[in-house]
Amino acid sequence: MNKVRVWYDSEADFIEVMFEQKEGYFRETSCDQVMAKVDLNGQVIGFSILNVCTLHGRPLDFDLVRAPD
């Protein structure tokens, strides 16, 4: 079974969800509030959501792929 790591930082108002703990980098997604974390091969290993307090009961829809240029 794979573990998922979730981290919420109330001071910075972001949440991070990691599917794997490995080297990688963040890239844009289809939503300005969401960044995908990908490994060095481009596989999604997690994501972060910025400005979490602005959600207030509304869903946040996004794709974990690079946003169009």
SULWOJO-V293817 format. One record per run of one state. SS is the DSSP state (~ for helix, > for strand, _ for the rest). FROM is the first residue (numbers start at 0). TO is the last residue. If there is no record, write none. Layout:
ss = (SS SS)
from = (FROM FROM)
to = (TO TO)
This chain:
ss = (_ > _ > _ > _ > _ > _ ~ _)
from = (0 4 9 13 18 23 28 33 39 43 50 51 54)
to = (3 8 12 17 22 27 32 38 42 49 50 53 68)
